[in-house]
Amino acid sequence: MKRSTSTTLMQPMKREDVTDLILFRRMKLGLKWSAIAKKVGESKEWVTAACLGQMQMTKKQAEVVGKIFDLPEEAVMLLQQVPYKGSLRSAVPTDPLIYRWYEIVSVYGTTIKELIHEEFGDGIMSAIDFSMDIQREPDPKGDRVHVELSGKFLPYKTY
C-alpha cells in the first residue's frame, strides 16, 4: 500500500519475523545457543525456546538478545510480550525430528500417564513449572541424545 506522497507504509513487525531474523543472524554469526544462553544468563533450553517465540523475556534479557543479533527496537519490544505458545505448523508434525517426539508421545504417552498417576495420583506434570536439559551422551555404538524433563506435579482438586 502506498501513500499519495509515494512513501511506502511499513507493516508492523510480527513475532514470527523476530524469530526468522534471530535464526538468520545466528546462522550468519555462527553462534551456538549455549553461548547465547550464557550471555542471557539462563539455560540453553529456555533461551532457545524464548528466541523461537515460546517464552516471554524480561527487558534485560530482550536487550541482551537484541544486542547479540543487532535487532531493531521493535523486535526487542516483541521479545518482551507474552507469546502465543505452540508453534507447530500442523497437528501431526512433518519435520522428522519433531515427528519422533510425536511418535514417542503416541506410543508411550499412555505409559507415561499410567506411571505418573500410579506414583503421584490424579494430576498432570506442569510445563509451566518445568525444566529441561539436553546433552550428548557418548556411546561406542553411536552417540545418544539424553533429554531430561522435570515438571512440577499438579494434582486435580475436588471442589
LINPEZI-V931116 format. One line per field, one symbol per residue. ss: DSSP state (H for helix, E for strand, - for the rest). phi: phi as a letter, one per 40 degrees, with the letter a starting at -180 (. if undefined). A space follows every 50 residues. Layout:
ss=???
phi=???
This chain:
ss=-E-----E------HHHHHHHHHHHHHHH---HHHHHHHH---HHHHHHH H-------HHHHHHHHHHH---HHHHHHH----------------HHHHH HHHHHHHHHHHHHHHHHHHH--EEEEEEEEEEEEEEE------EEEEEEE EEEEE----
phi=.bcccgcccccccbdcccddcccccccccgccdcccccccgbccccccdc ccgbbcccdccccccdcdbfccdccccccccccccgbccacbcbcdcccc cccdcccbdccddccccccbhcibccbccaaabbbcbcacchdbcbbbbb bccbccbca
